[in-house]
Each structure stands twice: as structure tokens, then as C-alpha cells.
Amino acid sequence: MPSFCRHNRLLQNCPICTKEQNIAMRPAVTRFAEVQPRSATTPSSRPASPARRARAGGTRGRTGAGGMTVRRLARDQDDGFQSGLIPGLKSAAEARRLADEVAFASARCHRLRTDPPGLYATVADGGADIEQRSWLAFQLAWLSPLDGDDPFGAIAAARTSWDADAVAAPDPERAVTGPRGTYDSAAAARTAEAYRAWAARAGSQAAAFGGDPSWTPERRFDRVYERLALPGIDRAVRFDLLVTLGCTGVYELGAGSLHLGGSDPVTLAAKRVLGIGDPLLLERRAVELASAFSAPVQALDLGFFNWERRERFAGGVPADTELDETVRTAAYAALGLQ
């Protein structure tokens, strides 16, 4: 029968009692020479199972049985660039591209404010009914302008008028979704009905977007953004809608943060650029970056989107719109770029 010592261990395993009683202590680990060699049927020598081979093959970036595809992120070559404002970037070329895209996004905001093109001019028309203008702005964000020479053609053909009693979704036969749109003909009626109900709860679209008159533009932006969590629209649609209504002067709205989260392309870009994933720190660094660039925070939205896309989406303004030189100069200086 095994004997236990006062330390509640097997006597042969206690380093204290074996010394006191002059008993040989049992080795804690068997010596390698005493280990029996493995037979040919041991797990380490068995042929790899199909599942193990599939797991091993998955690291090569191929599409597996589950349909998952590993996508390699395109990056410019590391040239030693470093900046505390954008710690995630190691290439001066990527930093310049980011600065240029934020400068373009800032110029777009200015254009919407001073000389809005196409259907944005209709939204900005202070002499028209504010309910129709608000609904058109929602459709512009929901469908999204297209790339190319006619960004508003499909929206103009598919758009509907506002009727508080029965709002019709854009015509599915004519609607074409742009790069940032989420319009889905199968679920469009549900989204339109949810938006109508959202406005009805406040009494009108104007009341819903206007909120409390004492709110600052930033607080109004945040509160309306939170309340616009409707089926069929994502972060990009909500954010661009409020930017559009603010820049065109329909309501006093100004972004104080980017409302980052999830797998949104802007959120993914922000994590890559700012080198962190924590939502609170991500928002803080984004605000600091906008301040260093002398750019409005909302300009980072389209700036990050185009930087991640690696192709400029003009968002309804002419693609050859001149960059905001004030923002571009400040950004280059803040990042130490030539």
C-alpha cells in the first residue's frame, strides 16, 4: 500500500521527507533512454487523414470545402516610413495616398456645401419641400451614386416621391447600386417601411433629423445616427446620409466621430492605418488624425474608404475635383512627407 507523508504527497515523491528518511526519491520524469521506441502504428507515424491534409492545405490560401478564401491585403513596399499619427503604415507611398484621399473627401464636402452637383443640388434647394429633400437624400445614400460620367442616372430613374402614408421603395427595375449602396430589391420594401415608421414616430423626417434644437451639430449627428439603425442599411449609408444632409445645409449636422465598428471597409481601413483595434482608441486616434490634417472628421470616412479600395470613388462630384490644398499641405507636414 502506498505511503503518504505529512505533506500529503506520496512518500517517494516528497523532496523533504525522502531526505529526512534517507529514501531514494522517484524521478519526476522518466529518462529518455528508458522510453520505449514508438511502433509503426503510433499516431505520429500514421498517414495524415484527409481532414488533417485539408487543414494543412488551407494555409496556402486556397478555397476549402467551406468556401472560405484567404485574401492577401495589397500593401506598398516597406520603405522605413514611420509616423505616430498612422502607426500602421510603413510606406511613404501609402501615407501620401491616404493624405490625398482625405484631401479629396474634404474637397467633396466643400463642393456639396457651395456648388452641389446633380441630385445633390435638389437636396440643397431650400425652396423645395424639406420632406421630399430628406427622402431624396436617403435614396442617394441607400443606392449610392455610381462611378463614371453619369453618377445619378440610375437614381434619377428609380427614385420615388415622399408620401408619409405609404412610402414606395425605388423602382427595382431601374435601380442600380453604387459602390457604397446597400439597396436590395428583395428587401427594399421592408427598408422603406422601416424608414417611414422611423420618421412617423417623430412626426416627420424634419423632426426626426432635427431633434432637440439645443443639440450641437455633433450631438445631433450622433443621436440621429444611433436612431437610424434600420434593416437594409449599414454604417456607410447612415454616415453618408448625415454627411449629405449636413454638407448641403438641410440640417445642422457635423460628425464628431466615425462610428466605427464591424467589418465595414472604413473600419477595416482605420484599423490598418491607425494600428489598433480597440473601438474607443480607434475613434480617439481618428479624431487626432483629422485635427492634424486640418480636415473635418467626416472627411476620414470617404478618405479611408478610397484608401482601402485603392481606387477613388468620387461620391457624385466630378472625379477631377481639385484636392483641398489646405488639408493636403497640413497632412503632408504632419506626416513628414515631401
Short mmCIF file of the C-alpha atoms (twelve columns), coordinates in Angstrom:
data_MODEL
# 
_entry.id   MODEL 
# 
loop_
_atom_site.group_PDB 
_atom_site.id 
_atom_site.type_symbol 
_atom_site.label_atom_id 
_atom_site.label_alt_id 
_atom_site.label_comp_id 
_atom_site.label_asym_id 
_atom_site.label_seq_id 
_atom_site.Cartn_x 
_atom_site.Cartn_y 
_atom_site.Cartn_z 
_atom_site.pdbx_PDB_model_num 
ATOM 1   C CA . MET A 1   0.000   0.000  0.000   1 
ATOM 2   C CA . PRO A 2   1.424   3.423  -0.890  1 
ATOM 3   C CA . SER A 3   2.613   5.574  1.992   1 
ATOM 4   C CA . PHE A 4   1.802   9.274  2.263   1 
ATOM 5   C CA . CYS A 5   3.904   11.817 4.145   1 
ATOM 6   C CA . ARG A 6   2.832   14.737 6.310   1 
ATOM 7   C CA . HIS A 7   2.831   16.958 3.211   1 
ATOM 8   C CA . ASN A 8   0.063   14.827 1.692   1 
ATOM 9   C CA . ARG A 9   2.350   13.511 -1.013  1 
ATOM 10  C CA . LEU A 10  3.468   10.009 -1.857  1 
ATOM 11  C CA . LEU A 11  6.486   9.419  0.338   1 
ATOM 12  C CA . GLN A 12  8.727   8.655  -2.666  1 
ATOM 13  C CA . ASN A 13  7.658   11.947 -4.315  1 
ATOM 14  C CA . CYS A 14  8.275   14.330 -1.411  1 
ATOM 15  C CA . PRO A 15  11.643  16.103 -1.660  1 
ATOM 16  C CA . ILE A 16  11.591  16.936 2.069   1 
ATOM 17  C CA . CYS A 17  10.615  13.604 3.609   1 
ATOM 18  C CA . THR A 18  12.814  11.483 1.346   1 
ATOM 19  C CA . LYS A 19  15.820  13.415 2.620   1 
ATOM 20  C CA . GLU A 20  14.727  13.128 6.231   1 
ATOM 21  C CA . GLN A 21  14.152  9.369  5.977   1 
ATOM 22  C CA . ASN A 22  17.025  8.694  3.581   1 
ATOM 23  C CA . ILE A 23  14.717  7.271  0.914   1 
ATOM 24  C CA . ALA A 24  15.531  7.441  -2.763  1 
ATOM 25  C CA . MET A 25  13.214  9.863  -4.437  1 
ATOM 26  C CA . ARG A 26  11.421  8.643  -7.539  1 
ATOM 27  C CA . PRO A 27  12.419  10.604 -10.674 1 
ATOM 28  C CA . ALA A 28  9.739   13.055 -11.755 1 
ATOM 29  C CA . VAL A 29  10.460  12.471 -15.453 1 
ATOM 30  C CA . THR A 30  11.492  9.160  -16.991 1 
ATOM 31  C CA . ARG A 31  14.865  9.254  -18.652 1 
ATOM 32  C CA . PHE A 32  14.850  9.259  -22.440 1 
ATOM 33  C CA . ALA A 33  16.867  6.051  -22.537 1 
ATOM 34  C CA . GLU A 34  14.097  4.229  -20.656 1 
ATOM 35  C CA . VAL A 35  11.362  5.322  -23.065 1 
ATOM 36  C CA . GLN A 36  10.231  2.517  -25.320 1 
ATOM 37  C CA . PRO A 37  10.544  3.313  -29.037 1 
ATOM 38  C CA . ARG A 38  7.302   4.045  -30.804 1 
ATOM 39  C CA . SER A 39  5.878   1.400  -33.032 1 
ATOM 40  C CA . ALA A 40  4.946   1.954  -36.619 1 
ATOM 41  C CA . THR A 41  1.315   2.347  -35.556 1 
ATOM 42  C CA . THR A 42  1.843   5.320  -33.241 1 
ATOM 43  C CA . PRO A 43  -0.152  8.484  -34.098 1 
ATOM 44  C CA . SER A 44  2.955   10.411 -35.155 1 
ATOM 45  C CA . SER A 45  3.785   7.916  -37.877 1 
ATOM 46  C CA . ARG A 46  0.271   7.324  -39.211 1 
ATOM 47  C CA . PRO A 47  -0.514  8.764  -42.635 1 
ATOM 48  C CA . ALA A 48  -2.243  12.139 -42.423 1 
ATOM 49  C CA . SER A 49  -6.018  11.880 -42.504 1 
ATOM 50  C CA . PRO A 50  -7.994  13.738 -45.183 1 
ATOM 51  C CA . ALA A 51  -9.109  16.273 -42.547 1 
ATOM 52  C CA . ARG A 52  -5.514  16.895 -41.453 1 
ATOM 53  C CA . ARG A 53  -4.410  17.257 -45.061 1 
ATOM 54  C CA . ALA A 54  -7.249  19.727 -45.658 1 
ATOM 55  C CA . ARG A 55  -6.222  21.777 -42.636 1 
ATOM 56  C CA . ALA A 56  -2.618  21.811 -43.773 1 
ATOM 57  C CA . GLY A 57  -3.598  22.777 -47.293 1 
ATOM 58  C CA . GLY A 58  -5.763  25.630 -46.001 1 
ATOM 59  C CA . THR A 59  -2.696  27.625 -45.053 1 
ATOM 60  C CA . ARG A 60  -1.804  28.019 -48.713 1 
ATOM 61  C CA . GLY A 61  -4.670  30.443 -49.299 1 
ATOM 62  C CA . ARG A 62  -6.831  28.070 -51.359 1 
ATOM 63  C CA . THR A 63  -10.605 27.901 -51.127 1 
ATOM 64  C CA . GLY A 64  -11.643 24.979 -48.917 1 
ATOM 65  C CA . ALA A 65  -14.811 22.932 -48.782 1 
ATOM 66  C CA . GLY A 66  -16.452 25.601 -46.626 1 
ATOM 67  C CA . GLY A 67  -15.953 28.278 -49.284 1 
ATOM 68  C CA . MET A 68  -13.570 30.400 -47.216 1 
ATOM 69  C CA . THR A 69  -10.972 32.292 -49.221 1 
ATOM 70  C CA . VAL A 70  -7.842  33.812 -47.744 1 
ATOM 71  C CA . ARG A 71  -7.370  37.298 -49.222 1 
ATOM 72  C CA . ARG A 72  -3.952  38.885 -49.210 1 
ATOM 73  C CA . LEU A 73  -4.039  42.613 -48.468 1 
ATOM 74  C CA . ALA A 74  -2.275  44.756 -51.029 1 
ATOM 75  C CA . ARG A 75  0.468   46.849 -49.469 1 
ATOM 76  C CA . ASP A 76  3.205   49.035 -50.827 1 
ATOM 77  C CA . GLN A 77  6.760   48.091 -50.005 1 
ATOM 78  C CA . ASP A 78  8.040   48.945 -46.542 1 
ATOM 79  C CA . ASP A 79  10.473  51.832 -47.044 1 
ATOM 80  C CA . GLY A 80  11.071  52.669 -43.403 1 
ATOM 81  C CA . PHE A 81  8.329   55.312 -43.133 1 
ATOM 82  C CA . GLN A 82  7.106   55.916 -39.574 1 
ATOM 83  C CA . SER A 83  4.557   58.284 -38.061 1 
ATOM 84  C CA . GLY A 84  2.925   58.299 -34.653 1 
ATOM 85  C CA . LEU A 85  -0.300  59.517 -36.274 1 
ATOM 86  C CA . ILE A 86  -0.594  56.461 -38.522 1 
ATOM 87  C CA . PRO A 87  1.495   53.740 -36.835 1 
ATOM 88  C CA . GLY A 88  0.011   51.016 -39.010 1 
ATOM 89  C CA . LEU A 89  1.651   52.314 -42.207 1 
ATOM 90  C CA . LYS A 90  5.279   51.584 -43.066 1 
ATOM 91  C CA . SER A 91  5.289   53.021 -46.578 1 
ATOM 92  C CA . ALA A 92  5.522   56.691 -47.564 1 
ATOM 93  C CA . ALA A 93  3.557   55.906 -50.722 1 
ATOM 94  C CA . GLU A 94  0.632   54.581 -48.662 1 
ATOM 95  C CA . ALA A 95  0.825   57.625 -46.397 1 
ATOM 96  C CA . ARG A 96  0.731   60.017 -49.388 1 
ATOM 97  C CA . ARG A 97  -2.223  58.151 -50.853 1 
ATOM 98  C CA . LEU A 98  -4.090  58.450 -47.554 1 
ATOM 99  C CA . ALA A 99  -3.370  62.189 -47.327 1 
ATOM 100 C CA . ASP A 100 -4.571  62.716 -50.904 1 
ATOM 101 C CA . GLU A 101 -7.793  60.758 -50.358 1 
ATOM 102 C CA . VAL A 102 -8.642  62.684 -47.200 1 
ATOM 103 C CA . ALA A 103 -7.922  65.933 -49.084 1 
ATOM 104 C CA . PHE A 104 -10.272 64.793 -51.862 1 
ATOM 105 C CA . ALA A 105 -13.002 63.869 -49.357 1 
ATOM 106 C CA . SER A 106 -12.659 67.289 -47.743 1 
ATOM 107 C CA . ALA A 107 -12.973 68.938 -51.168 1 
ATOM 108 C CA . ARG A 108 -16.137 66.896 -51.807 1 
ATOM 109 C CA . CYS A 109 -17.696 68.196 -48.575 1 
ATOM 110 C CA . HIS A 110 -16.875 71.742 -49.673 1 
ATOM 111 C CA . ARG A 111 -18.378 71.123 -53.113 1 
ATOM 112 C CA . LEU A 112 -21.618 69.809 -51.611 1 
ATOM 113 C CA . ARG A 113 -21.772 72.896 -49.445 1 
ATOM 114 C CA . THR A 114 -21.051 75.505 -52.129 1 
ATOM 115 C CA . ASP A 115 -21.958 74.041 -55.529 1 
ATOM 116 C CA . PRO A 116 -23.651 70.639 -55.183 1 
ATOM 117 C CA . PRO A 117 -23.844 68.691 -58.445 1 
ATOM 118 C CA . GLY A 118 -26.729 66.666 -59.874 1 
ATOM 119 C CA . LEU A 119 -29.344 65.415 -57.438 1 
ATOM 120 C CA . TYR A 120 -27.386 66.867 -54.537 1 
ATOM 121 C CA . ALA A 121 -28.453 70.290 -55.821 1 
ATOM 122 C CA . THR A 122 -32.081 69.190 -55.458 1 
ATOM 123 C CA . VAL A 123 -31.395 68.145 -51.867 1 
ATOM 124 C CA . ALA A 124 -29.785 71.530 -51.172 1 
ATOM 125 C CA . ASP A 125 -32.657 73.544 -52.712 1 
ATOM 126 C CA . GLY A 126 -34.022 75.488 -49.751 1 
ATOM 127 C CA . GLY A 127 -37.145 76.443 -51.684 1 
ATOM 128 C CA . ALA A 128 -38.325 72.839 -52.090 1 
ATOM 129 C CA . ASP A 129 -40.274 70.737 -49.592 1 
ATOM 130 C CA . ILE A 130 -37.932 69.555 -46.851 1 
ATOM 131 C CA . GLU A 131 -39.645 66.153 -46.608 1 
ATOM 132 C CA . GLN A 132 -39.007 65.457 -50.308 1 
ATOM 133 C CA . ARG A 133 -35.412 66.664 -49.987 1 
ATOM 134 C CA . SER A 134 -34.793 64.446 -46.953 1 
ATOM 135 C CA . TRP A 135 -36.233 61.361 -48.659 1 
ATOM 136 C CA . LEU A 136 -34.144 62.029 -51.774 1 
ATOM 137 C CA . ALA A 137 -31.022 62.284 -49.611 1 
ATOM 138 C CA . PHE A 138 -31.879 58.910 -48.075 1 
ATOM 139 C CA . GLN A 139 -32.264 57.354 -51.526 1 
ATOM 140 C CA . LEU A 140 -28.945 58.861 -52.655 1 
ATOM 141 C CA . ALA A 141 -27.148 57.252 -49.712 1 
ATOM 142 C CA . TRP A 142 -29.110 53.977 -49.931 1 
ATOM 143 C CA . LEU A 143 -28.474 53.451 -53.650 1 
ATOM 144 C CA . SER A 144 -25.162 55.381 -53.820 1 
ATOM 145 C CA . PRO A 145 -24.018 57.366 -56.862 1 
ATOM 146 C CA . LEU A 146 -22.215 55.326 -59.484 1 
ATOM 147 C CA . ASP A 147 -18.662 55.632 -60.717 1 
ATOM 148 C CA . GLY A 148 -18.333 57.227 -64.148 1 
ATOM 149 C CA . ASP A 149 -19.751 60.142 -66.095 1 
ATOM 150 C CA . ASP A 150 -23.399 59.708 -65.033 1 
ATOM 151 C CA . PRO A 151 -23.400 59.010 -61.295 1 
ATOM 152 C CA . PHE A 152 -27.062 59.972 -60.794 1 
ATOM 153 C CA . GLY A 153 -28.759 58.480 -63.857 1 
ATOM 154 C CA . ALA A 154 -29.931 55.254 -62.209 1 
ATOM 155 C CA . ILE A 155 -31.046 57.040 -59.025 1 
ATOM 156 C CA . ALA A 156 -32.994 59.633 -61.003 1 
ATOM 157 C CA . ALA A 157 -34.778 56.838 -62.886 1 
ATOM 158 C CA . ALA A 158 -35.559 54.729 -59.818 1 
ATOM 159 C CA . ARG A 159 -36.292 57.374 -57.148 1 
ATOM 160 C CA . THR A 160 -39.748 57.807 -55.662 1 
ATOM 161 C CA . SER A 161 -41.533 60.723 -54.009 1 
ATOM 162 C CA . TRP A 162 -42.241 61.023 -50.316 1 
ATOM 163 C CA . ASP A 163 -45.672 60.079 -49.084 1 
ATOM 164 C CA . ALA A 164 -45.863 59.817 -45.321 1 
ATOM 165 C CA . ASP A 165 -48.768 57.364 -45.538 1 
ATOM 166 C CA . ALA A 166 -47.198 54.902 -47.984 1 
ATOM 167 C CA . VAL A 167 -43.562 55.309 -48.978 1 
ATOM 168 C CA . ALA A 168 -42.597 53.369 -52.103 1 
ATOM 169 C CA . ALA A 169 -39.066 51.988 -52.420 1 
ATOM 170 C CA . PRO A 170 -37.002 52.880 -55.517 1 
ATOM 171 C CA . ASP A 171 -38.061 51.032 -58.652 1 
ATOM 172 C CA . PRO A 172 -36.237 47.661 -58.625 1 
ATOM 173 C CA . GLU A 173 -36.320 47.507 -62.430 1 
ATOM 174 C CA . ARG A 174 -34.277 50.694 -62.720 1 
ATOM 175 C CA . ALA A 175 -32.278 50.815 -59.505 1 
ATOM 176 C CA . VAL A 176 -28.533 50.197 -59.733 1 
ATOM 177 C CA . THR A 177 -26.463 50.127 -56.546 1 
ATOM 178 C CA . GLY A 178 -23.240 52.132 -56.391 1 
ATOM 179 C CA . PRO A 179 -20.016 51.305 -54.520 1 
ATOM 180 C CA . ARG A 180 -21.352 52.314 -51.106 1 
ATOM 181 C CA . GLY A 181 -25.028 51.438 -51.506 1 
ATOM 182 C CA . THR A 182 -26.915 48.593 -49.830 1 
ATOM 183 C CA . TYR A 183 -30.130 48.653 -51.860 1 
ATOM 184 C CA . ASP A 184 -31.519 45.130 -52.281 1 
ATOM 185 C CA . SER A 185 -34.688 44.789 -54.329 1 
ATOM 186 C CA . ALA A 186 -35.759 41.729 -52.331 1 
ATOM 187 C CA . ALA A 187 -35.717 43.655 -49.046 1 
ATOM 188 C CA . ALA A 188 -36.271 47.222 -50.307 1 
ATOM 189 C CA . ALA A 189 -39.922 47.445 -49.268 1 
ATOM 190 C CA . ARG A 190 -39.025 46.458 -45.696 1 
ATOM 191 C CA . THR A 191 -36.315 49.129 -45.527 1 
ATOM 192 C CA . ALA A 192 -38.610 51.841 -46.922 1 
ATOM 193 C CA . GLU A 193 -41.357 50.905 -44.469 1 
ATOM 194 C CA . ALA A 194 -38.932 50.929 -41.537 1 
ATOM 195 C CA . TYR A 195 -37.700 54.384 -42.571 1 
ATOM 196 C CA . ARG A 196 -41.266 55.691 -42.879 1 
ATOM 197 C CA . ALA A 197 -42.084 54.325 -39.416 1 
ATOM 198 C CA . TRP A 198 -38.914 55.917 -38.014 1 
ATOM 199 C CA . ALA A 199 -39.968 59.312 -39.345 1 
ATOM 200 C CA . ALA A 200 -43.578 58.815 -38.201 1 
ATOM 201 C CA . ARG A 201 -42.506 58.231 -34.608 1 
ATOM 202 C CA . ALA A 202 -41.017 61.747 -34.565 1 
ATOM 203 C CA . GLY A 203 -43.914 63.269 -36.520 1 
ATOM 204 C CA . SER A 204 -41.917 63.948 -39.710 1 
ATOM 205 C CA . GLN A 205 -38.499 63.496 -41.250 1 
ATOM 206 C CA . ALA A 206 -37.656 67.089 -40.356 1 
ATOM 207 C CA . ALA A 207 -38.438 66.435 -36.699 1 
ATOM 208 C CA . ALA A 208 -36.518 63.149 -36.722 1 
ATOM 209 C CA . PHE A 209 -33.384 64.664 -38.245 1 
ATOM 210 C CA . GLY A 210 -33.683 67.973 -36.388 1 
ATOM 211 C CA . GLY A 211 -34.025 66.519 -32.917 1 
ATOM 212 C CA . ASP A 212 -33.716 68.864 -29.971 1 
ATOM 213 C CA . PRO A 213 -32.958 72.464 -31.065 1 
ATOM 214 C CA . SER A 214 -30.446 72.763 -28.207 1 
ATOM 215 C CA . TRP A 215 -28.254 69.963 -29.581 1 
ATOM 216 C CA . THR A 216 -24.909 70.819 -31.149 1 
ATOM 217 C CA . PRO A 217 -24.367 69.606 -34.738 1 
ATOM 218 C CA . GLU A 218 -22.090 66.859 -33.406 1 
ATOM 219 C CA . ARG A 219 -24.575 65.646 -30.811 1 
ATOM 220 C CA . ARG A 220 -27.397 65.745 -33.365 1 
ATOM 221 C CA . PHE A 221 -25.268 63.668 -35.762 1 
ATOM 222 C CA . ASP A 222 -24.572 61.074 -33.058 1 
ATOM 223 C CA . ARG A 223 -28.155 60.801 -31.840 1 
ATOM 224 C CA . VAL A 224 -29.692 60.542 -35.298 1 
ATOM 225 C CA . TYR A 225 -27.043 58.048 -36.378 1 
ATOM 226 C CA . GLU A 226 -27.915 55.802 -33.420 1 
ATOM 227 C CA . ARG A 227 -31.643 56.001 -34.123 1 
ATOM 228 C CA . LEU A 228 -31.214 55.232 -37.827 1 
ATOM 229 C CA . ALA A 229 -30.293 51.589 -37.190 1 
ATOM 230 C CA . LEU A 230 -32.800 50.269 -39.736 1 
ATOM 231 C CA . PRO A 231 -32.902 46.962 -41.626 1 
ATOM 232 C CA . GLY A 232 -31.190 47.026 -45.003 1 
ATOM 233 C CA . ILE A 233 -28.821 49.912 -44.358 1 
ATOM 234 C CA . ASP A 234 -25.353 49.757 -42.868 1 
ATOM 235 C CA . ARG A 235 -22.871 52.124 -41.295 1 
ATOM 236 C CA . ALA A 236 -21.793 53.608 -44.659 1 
ATOM 237 C CA . VAL A 237 -25.359 54.513 -45.673 1 
ATOM 238 C CA . ARG A 238 -26.205 56.093 -42.322 1 
ATOM 239 C CA . PHE A 239 -22.974 58.041 -42.174 1 
ATOM 240 C CA . ASP A 240 -23.106 59.290 -45.775 1 
ATOM 241 C CA . LEU A 241 -26.765 60.273 -45.393 1 
ATOM 242 C CA . LEU A 242 -25.982 62.520 -42.427 1 
ATOM 243 C CA . VAL A 243 -22.892 63.938 -44.121 1 
ATOM 244 C CA . THR A 244 -25.008 64.756 -47.190 1 
ATOM 245 C CA . LEU A 245 -27.737 66.453 -45.163 1 
ATOM 246 C CA . GLY A 246 -25.165 68.403 -43.190 1 
ATOM 247 C CA . CYS A 247 -22.963 69.500 -46.093 1 
ATOM 248 C CA . THR A 248 -25.952 70.556 -48.218 1 
ATOM 249 C CA . GLY A 249 -27.313 72.615 -45.333 1 
ATOM 250 C CA . VAL A 250 -30.614 70.787 -44.896 1 
ATOM 251 C CA . TYR A 251 -29.935 70.195 -41.188 1 
ATOM 252 C CA . GLU A 252 -27.200 71.246 -38.795 1 
ATOM 253 C CA . LEU A 253 -25.201 68.028 -38.670 1 
ATOM 254 C CA . GLY A 254 -21.469 67.515 -38.155 1 
ATOM 255 C CA . ALA A 255 -19.617 64.308 -37.389 1 
ATOM 256 C CA . GLY A 256 -17.608 64.274 -34.186 1 
ATOM 257 C CA . SER A 257 -16.570 60.635 -34.636 1 
ATOM 258 C CA . LEU A 258 -16.590 57.970 -37.354 1 
ATOM 259 C CA . HIS A 259 -18.881 55.477 -35.578 1 
ATOM 260 C CA . LEU A 260 -16.543 52.641 -36.476 1 
ATOM 261 C CA . GLY A 261 -17.419 49.006 -35.951 1 
ATOM 262 C CA . GLY A 262 -17.840 45.586 -37.508 1 
ATOM 263 C CA . SER A 263 -16.376 44.624 -40.869 1 
ATOM 264 C CA . ASP A 264 -17.204 47.894 -42.596 1 
ATOM 265 C CA . PRO A 265 -14.437 48.822 -45.115 1 
ATOM 266 C CA . VAL A 266 -13.861 52.143 -43.369 1 
ATOM 267 C CA . THR A 267 -13.434 50.371 -40.023 1 
ATOM 268 C CA . LEU A 268 -11.001 47.871 -41.528 1 
ATOM 269 C CA . ALA A 269 -9.002  50.690 -43.124 1 
ATOM 270 C CA . ALA A 270 -8.931  52.631 -39.857 1 
ATOM 271 C CA . LYS A 271 -7.571  49.591 -38.013 1 
ATOM 272 C CA . ARG A 272 -4.834  49.116 -40.610 1 
ATOM 273 C CA . VAL A 273 -3.873  52.773 -40.730 1 
ATOM 274 C CA . LEU A 274 -4.119  53.592 -37.035 1 
ATOM 275 C CA . GLY A 275 -2.608  50.307 -35.910 1 
ATOM 276 C CA . ILE A 276 -5.139  49.391 -33.230 1 
ATOM 277 C CA . GLY A 277 -8.432  47.531 -32.917 1 
ATOM 278 C CA . ASP A 278 -9.919  48.878 -29.693 1 
ATOM 279 C CA . PRO A 279 -13.018 50.926 -30.726 1 
ATOM 280 C CA . LEU A 280 -12.500 53.746 -28.216 1 
ATOM 281 C CA . LEU A 281 -8.816  54.209 -29.025 1 
ATOM 282 C CA . LEU A 282 -9.593  53.885 -32.727 1 
ATOM 283 C CA . GLU A 283 -12.084 56.757 -32.570 1 
ATOM 284 C CA . ARG A 284 -9.681  58.855 -30.499 1 
ATOM 285 C CA . ARG A 285 -6.815  58.364 -32.937 1 
ATOM 286 C CA . ALA A 286 -9.105  59.141 -35.876 1 
ATOM 287 C CA . VAL A 287 -10.100 62.468 -34.323 1 
ATOM 288 C CA . GLU A 288 -6.442  63.266 -33.638 1 
ATOM 289 C CA . LEU A 289 -5.570  62.428 -37.246 1 
ATOM 290 C CA . ALA A 290 -8.327  64.687 -38.603 1 
ATOM 291 C CA . SER A 291 -7.120  67.518 -36.371 1 
ATOM 292 C CA . ALA A 292 -3.505  67.075 -37.537 1 
ATOM 293 C CA . PHE A 293 -4.725  67.119 -41.165 1 
ATOM 294 C CA . SER A 294 -6.887  70.231 -40.545 1 
ATOM 295 C CA . ALA A 295 -9.747  68.193 -42.008 1 
ATOM 296 C CA . PRO A 296 -13.311 67.618 -40.795 1 
ATOM 297 C CA . VAL A 297 -13.687 64.234 -39.100 1 
ATOM 298 C CA . GLN A 298 -16.296 63.216 -41.682 1 
ATOM 299 C CA . ALA A 299 -13.676 63.521 -44.448 1 
ATOM 300 C CA . LEU A 300 -11.894 60.488 -42.984 1 
ATOM 301 C CA . ASP A 301 -14.925 58.352 -43.860 1 
ATOM 302 C CA . LEU A 302 -14.578 58.633 -47.644 1 
ATOM 303 C CA . GLY A 303 -10.808 59.038 -47.308 1 
ATOM 304 C CA . PHE A 304 -10.423 55.699 -45.514 1 
ATOM 305 C CA . PHE A 305 -12.905 54.058 -47.896 1 
ATOM 306 C CA . ASN A 306 -10.974 55.111 -51.006 1 
ATOM 307 C CA . TRP A 307 -7.626  54.286 -49.407 1 
ATOM 308 C CA . GLU A 308 -8.801  50.746 -48.629 1 
ATOM 309 C CA . ARG A 309 -10.395 50.396 -52.068 1 
ATOM 310 C CA . ARG A 310 -7.225  51.611 -53.795 1 
ATOM 311 C CA . GLU A 311 -9.469  53.344 -56.334 1 
ATOM 312 C CA . ARG A 312 -11.124 56.733 -55.916 1 
ATOM 313 C CA . PHE A 313 -14.889 56.801 -55.596 1 
ATOM 314 C CA . ALA A 314 -15.950 60.402 -56.241 1 
ATOM 315 C CA . GLY A 315 -19.281 60.127 -54.434 1 
ATOM 316 C CA . GLY A 316 -21.241 62.107 -57.018 1 
ATOM 317 C CA . VAL A 317 -18.837 65.002 -57.511 1 
ATOM 318 C CA . PRO A 318 -16.595 65.235 -60.600 1 
ATOM 319 C CA . ALA A 319 -13.679 62.827 -60.329 1 
ATOM 320 C CA . ASP A 320 -11.284 65.612 -61.349 1 
ATOM 321 C CA . THR A 321 -12.311 67.811 -58.393 1 
ATOM 322 C CA . GLU A 322 -9.195  69.541 -57.096 1 
ATOM 323 C CA . LEU A 323 -7.926  68.345 -53.747 1 
ATOM 324 C CA . ASP A 324 -8.364  70.544 -50.705 1 
ATOM 325 C CA . GLU A 325 -4.864  72.011 -50.743 1 
ATOM 326 C CA . THR A 326 -5.084  73.227 -47.158 1 
ATOM 327 C CA . VAL A 327 -5.773  69.697 -45.942 1 
ATOM 328 C CA . ARG A 328 -3.196  68.158 -48.264 1 
ATOM 329 C CA . THR A 329 -0.453  70.555 -47.143 1 
ATOM 330 C CA . ALA A 330 -1.263  70.060 -43.456 1 
ATOM 331 C CA . ALA A 331 -1.375  66.292 -43.878 1 
ATOM 332 C CA . TYR A 332 1.985   66.108 -45.634 1 
ATOM 333 C CA . ALA A 333 3.536   68.318 -42.974 1 
ATOM 334 C CA . ALA A 334 2.049   66.299 -40.099 1 
ATOM 335 C CA . LEU A 335 3.336   63.051 -41.625 1 
ATOM 336 C CA . GLY A 336 6.747   64.429 -42.570 1 
ATOM 337 C CA . LEU A 337 6.200   63.809 -46.272 1 
ATOM 338 C CA . GLN A 338 7.737   65.692 -49.171 1 
# 
